[in-house]
């Protein structure tokens, strides 16, 4: 941990990064240990992120008044589309991840990363535990454009890191400038089926819909070897036809011969540096959870108050790895806290949607002074 006796304006970026890397590398963390680190990160952001500091002060939340991680003020996720939230000058960013721009008139939210050291460590430690499940490496097929094609995509970086650090040498991508290379992909699936070695397909949910439609048109099915697994993420975003969760995972299982329990959905976003996973989709919606450096709450979006376990509300995530921007994010996702994590119920609507809009307006007014 960073020394709490040191003046917060004097805490350097290097010190907070060192503390976070050490925290991520721990096997686990108690609630009290998470809280101490969360307060350290909040204090660093309060000192170095002026728009966030103005918002926190307007809420009556400062390093003197916040004593519980749940009291750290959460920024509405769409605020990333309206202003720069960065502790270091944006021009110093090693990488800027941007949202897809499929909503709000194509305006893209941005997360600035002065270093990818923390993001990468967060991704890999969590990915190895939740997707690799004891395997050192596995042959991977990637159903998403690469980083050269999409340099500002956090998902492109996520998949490149997965392939580089956890994939075998014969892992490859199957989405190029002309879209899905079905011939090359089916050849790889045939080889995997014959080899008896586990195979993994990873990519955007909508890419799998295109694959399912292409295989159905050819009347083809595969029976991938035991231990094979699938990771999808991101929903459909107008890039393919919509599918209900049960129909989607039934179709994946039937087309590729992978049990629904080995069809894992990753829930992540540009405005975070940590991902959530479920333990398969045998039953939908599954319980999602994250590692020890992230915590989630379900709140009333207007008051920001926690709702009782079992109540439906708006998800707030406190991601310590997202140290350069803001660590507490008010999403626009509906959820319910349950034992072991939360269930993701889709986008908010009705009163909660209006509440999120009010929260955005309040943040922007306060952050702009």
N, C-alpha and C positions, 0 to 999 in steps of 0.2 A: 504494500500500500504506500501511497504518497504520504509523507509526513504531514499530519494535520496541524503541526505547530508552525509550518512554513506559510508565509503570506501567499494567498492564492494567486495574486498577480505575478508572483515570482516563479510559480510552478511552470516548468517548460513542457513543450510538446514531447520532448524525448522522455521526460520523467513519467508522463501519463501513459505513453506508449509502453514503456518498460513495465509499469505496474499492471497494465491490462494484459500484456502477453503472459506475464507470470500468473495472473488470475485465470486466464483461459486454460493454461497448461495444468492447473490443479485438477485432481480427479473429481472433486465436487466442492460445493460451498454451502455453508449453512445460511439461513435467512439473515442472521446478524452479519455474516461476512459479506453477503451480497449487498446488504444495506450500507456497510462502510464504503465499499467500492463505488456504489451508486452515488453516495453523497460526495465522494471525491470527484467523480466525473461531472456531477452537477455543478460543483464549485468551479471546476475548470471551465466549463461552458459558460457559467454565469460571468466569469471574469473576462472571457475572450470572445464572446459572441454577442455583440451589442443589441441586435433585434430581440434575441431571446432574453437577454437581461431586462430590457424594457418591459417585455411581456410578463416575465416573472415578477418584477417589482409591482406592476399593475395588479397582479393577482395576490400581492402581499407575500410572495415567496422569495426569500433570499437565503444566503448561506447561514444567516443567523436564525431564521425561523423554520427552515426545513430540517426536520429531525427524523423523518420516516421516508423511505424511498417512494411510498405511495403518494406523498405530498409534492413530489417533484412535478412541476407543471408540464403537461403534455401539449405538444404543438399539433394542431390539425394537419393531417397529411397533405392536403391540397395547398398549404402555405408554401411548400417547396416549389410550387409553380409560380408564386408571386414574388418571392424574394430570395436572396442568397443567405443561407444559414450556415456559416462556416467560421470556425475559430481562427483559422489561418487565412491569409489573403488568398482569394480564389485562384489568382494567377500562379500560386505555388503548388497547385494540385498536381499530384502524379497522375491521377485519373479522375475524370468526372463521369459518374454514372447518371444516365437520364432515363426518365420514364418513357413509355412507348408513345405517348402523345395521342392515344386513341380517344381521349375524352377532353372536355373543356376546350373545345376549339383547336385542338392540336397543340396547346401549350404544354411544354414538357418540364416536369419537375427535375431538379438537379441535386445530387449529393456529391460534395467535393471531398476528395481523399488526398491529403498531403503525402500519405504513404499507404500502400496496400498491405503492409505487414500485418496489421491487426485484422483487416477484412479477410485476408487469406488464411490466417491462423484460425480465425473463428469458423470459416467455411470448412477447412480440412478436418479439424478435430471433430466437429459435429458430423460431417459427412461420413467419416470413417466409422464412427460409432453407430449411426442410424441407417446408413445405406449399405456400406461394405460389410458390416456385421461379422468382423473377424477375418474376412478375406484381405490379403495384402494387395492383390491386383485382380482385375477381371476384364475380359475383353468387352469393350464398349462400342456401341453404335450411337452417334449423337444426331438427334433430329432437331437441329437449330443452326442458324448461320454462325460462322466462326468470328473471332474477335477482329480479324481484318475487315470483314464485311460490316460488323457492328461494334466499333470500338468503344461506344458509350453505353453498351448494354451490360448490366450486371449479370444477367443470365448467361450471356456469351462468355464472360470471364469465369463464371461459376463452372460452366461445362468444360471450358478449356482447362481449368485447374483440376477438375475431376479426372479428365482424360490423361493429363500429364502426370499426375501424382498417384492415381489409383487404377489407371487403365493399362492393359498390356500393350506391347509394341504394335500389335496388329489392330488396335482400336482405330476407328475412323469416323469422320463425319459424312452425312448423307444429304445435307441440304446445301445447295450451291446457288449460283446466280440464276439458274433455270429451275429452281425449286427442288423437290424431292427426287433423288436419283434412285428410282425404284429398282432398276435392274441390278445395280451394285448392292443395294440393301438386301434384296431377296437372295442374292448370291451369298452374302455374308450370313444370312439366317440359315441358309442351306448348309453352309460349312459348320456353323455352330451346332445345328441339329445333329449332324453326322459325327461331330467330334466328341460329344458327350460331356464337354466342358461348359460350365455355367456361362451365360451370356447376359449382358445388360444393355437395355435400350433406355436412353435418357433424352428428354427434350420437352418442348412446349406441348401442352395438352392438345392444342389445335393441330400440331404436326401429326400426332397420333391419329386424329380423326381422318386426316388426308391419307395416312397409311392404311387405316382400316377400310376406307372406301376403295382404295386402289387394290388391296388384296381381295376384297369382296368382288370387285369387277372381274378379277382374274380367276375367281373361285379357288383361291389358295389359302391354305392354313399351314401352320408350323407347330411342332411340338418341341420347344426348346428344352434343353437338358435340365435336370433337377438342379436347383440352386440358382437358376436364372431369375432375373428381376427386372422390373420396369420402374422408372421414375418419370412422372409427369408433373408439370407445374404451369401456372399462369392462366388457366382457364382458356376460353375460346376467343374472347376479345374481338368478335366480328371477323375472325380470320378463317372460320370454318363453320359448318352447321353446329348448332347447339346440341348437346347430348346430356341427358340426366346422368347423375353419377352411377347409378346401378347399371344402366344400359351401357355406359362407357366402359366400366370395368368388366362387365360380362363379355363385351365384344373383344376387349384386349385379351382376356383369358382364353376365349374361344379361338381367336385368330393366331395367337402366339404360343398357346399351351403353357401359360404361366398362371399359377393360382392367383386369385384375387388378393390373397394374403401377402403375396410378393409384389403387388402393384402398389407402389408407395407414392403418395402425393407430397411434394415439397411446397410449403407455403412461405413465400418470401416476397420482398419488395425492394425497390430501389432506395427507399427512405430508411432502410435498415441494413445492418451489416451481418446479421445472423438469420439463419433460416429455421423454420419449424418443420417437423416431419410427423407422419403417423406411422403406425406399425403395420400398414397394409390396409386394404379396403375390402376385406371380407364382409364388413358391415359398414354402411354409410349413414350418416357422416361419422367418420372415425374420430378418435381423440388425437389431437395434435399437441405436441409439447416441444420445448426447446432445451438447450443445455443450461448449465448453472449460471451463465452470465447474462441471461435474459429472463424477465418475468413478465407475466401478462395479467391484465385485469379486465373486467367487464364493467362499464360505467354508464351513467346517464350523461349524454354528451353535453348538456347544458350546464349542469352543476359540477360535472367531473367526479361525482361521488360514486364509490363502489356500489354495485348492486349485489344482493345476496346470491350465494352460489345457487345455481339452478334457474336464475333469472336471465332472460334474454336482454342484451344491451349491446353497446358498441365496444369493440376491443381496443384496449390501450396496451402497447408494448413498450417495455423499458429495456433497451438494448445497450449494454455498456460498451459493446464493440463499436457502436456508432459515435465515437467520441468527438469527432471534429464538427459534427453538425448539432444535432440534439438527440439525446438518448431516449426521450419519452415521446412517443408518437400516438396521437389519437387517430385511429384508422377510420375508414368508412365501411368496415366489415362488421356484420352482426355476429355475435357469438354467445356462448354460454359456458361458464366455468363448471367443470366436472372434476371428479377425482382423477388425478394424473395429468391434467391439462385443460384443454378447452375444445369445444366443437365449433367449427366454422360453419355458419349458416348462410353465407352469401352477403350481398351488399345490403346496406341499411335502406329502409324505406319509411314512409310515413313520418311520424313524430320524430324518430331518431334521425332521419335524413335532414329534417328542418333544424334539429338540434345541432347537427354537424355544421350546417351552413352558418348558424348563429355563432358557433365556436370559431369558425374561420374569420368571420367579420370582426369578432372581438379581438382575435389575435392580431390581425392586420392593423387594426386601429392602434392597439397598444405598441406593437413592434415598430411602427412608423413614428411613434412619439406624437 
